[in-house]
Structure formats: structure tokens, C-alpha cells
Amino acid sequence: MSAALRRSTKIDHTRFTERVLIRCPASLPPAISRAAAKNLMTPSEYVRRSVIDRLKTDGIDPAQLADLD
């Protein structure tokens, strides 16, 4: 990610405390980085939004599950 993009992306990293590790093909991280840059966001934010969108498509609302903790 470019330095300009890092400066323009103000994310409160303390808000996200959990980590998810995945294994993926070598082509996936650069593809994510490219798509994220195209959408002016960090790769982490791009993945978060993508996963949330897919969960909602599958009928799961992560916001409702957060209330169960």
C-alpha cells in the first residue's frame, strides 16, 4: 500500500481486536491489495467488508451475533 493511502486511511486499529488467519493461493494477497487500493482502502478493510457482504448474502448478520457475546 502506498504511503499516501496509509496517511489518508484513518482506521482505529484498537477497534478490531480479533484476528482470523487463512491459507490461500499465492495470487490472492496481491489481488486483494490491488482491489483495496482501487477502492481506496486497506487490504484488511477490503477483506472485512468482503466477508461481511458474503455473510449477509448467506443470511448471517454479524452485528446480531456480536450481541450474543
C-alpha positions in Angstrom: 0.0 0.0 0.0 1.3 3.4 -0.8 2.3 5.9 1.9 -0.3 8.4 0.7 -3.1 5.8 1.0 -1.9 4.9 4.5 -2.0 8.5 5.6 -5.4 9.1 4.1 -6.9 5.9 5.6 -7.7 6.7 9.3 -8.8 3.5 10.9 -9.0 3.0 14.7 -7.0 -0.3 14.9 -7.9 -0.7 18.5 -11.5 -1.3 17.4 -10.6 -4.6 15.8 -9.1 -7.0 18.4 -9.7 -10.4 16.8 -7.6 -12.0 14.1 -8.5 -14.6 11.5 -5.7 -16.5 9.8 -6.4 -18.2 6.5 -4.4 -20.2 4.0 -4.8 -19.1 0.4 -3.2 -19.3 -3.0 -0.2 -17.0 -3.6 -2.1 -15.0 -6.1 -4.8 -13.9 -3.6 -2.9 -11.4 -1.4 -1.7 -9.3 -4.3 -5.2 -9.4 -5.9 -6.7 -8.2 -2.6 -4.1 -5.4 -2.3 -4.8 -4.3 -5.8 -8.6 -4.3 -5.3 -8.2 -2.5 -2.0 -6.1 0.2 -3.5 -8.6 0.6 -6.3 -11.3 1.2 -3.7 -9.1 3.5 -1.5 -9.0 1.2 1.5 -6.5 -1.1 3.2 -6.4 -4.8 2.4 -7.7 -5.6 5.8 -10.7 -3.3 5.4 -11.3 -4.8 1.9 -11.3 -8.3 3.3 -13.5 -7.3 6.3 -16.1 -5.8 4.0 -16.0 -8.7 1.6 -16.5 -11.2 4.3 -19.4 -9.2 5.9 -21.1 -8.9 2.5 -20.8 -12.7 1.9 -22.1 -13.5 5.4 -25.1 -11.2 4.8 -25.7 -12.9 1.4 -25.7 -16.2 3.3 -28.3 -14.9 5.7 -26.0 -14.3 8.6 -25.8 -10.8 10.2 -22.6 -10.5 12.1 -24.0 -7.5 14.1 -26.7 -9.7 15.6 -24.1 -12.3 16.6 -22.0 -9.7 18.3 -24.9 -9.1 20.8 -24.7 -12.8 21.9 -21.1 -12.4 23.3 
